[in-house]
Each structure stands twice: as C-alpha cells, then as structure tokens.
C-alpha cells in the first residue's frame, strides 16, 4: 500500500498548528514535492519547510529528519523545539 504523503503533511500541519508559538504559513499539497511551511509567530526568520518522503519520514529543507508518519505529533514537536516554540 502506498503512503498518502498529502494526508501526512495535513496531519503534520495540524499538530504543528497546535503549538501556541507556531503558525502554518503554507500547505502546498499540489507542488512537487508537496510541503508545509511553519514559522515561529514571533520571528520573521524562524521558518522551516517540511516534506514527507515516500517512506513516511518528515524532512526539513536542510535535510534534518524530524520523525515519521507513525508519530506525527512527536515530529511536529521536534520542529517546534527547533523553532524555539512553546509546547502544545
């Protein structure tokens, strides 16, 4: 069975949006590759784009593996930590 990366990114965006200091800037599901951009609400420079690989790994634009689609909430929390955001 093939992984639905768009659904994985939607779930990632939802969990990231639960963090008080994070804002989902863009959920680009029709781009190639699909991605979600998340930023710290209090900073113009703390922003990151995340993709989901076909094996279900969430990967930042600089190649850091945040986690997998098996635990989306933890992957989003890892991004929040990297963007200096408060816990959900």
Beta strands, then each sheet from edge to edge (+ up, - down):
strand 1: 22-28
strand 2: 35-40
strand 3: 47-52
strand 4: 57-60
strand 5: 65-68
sheet 1: 1+ 2- 3+ 4- 5+
end
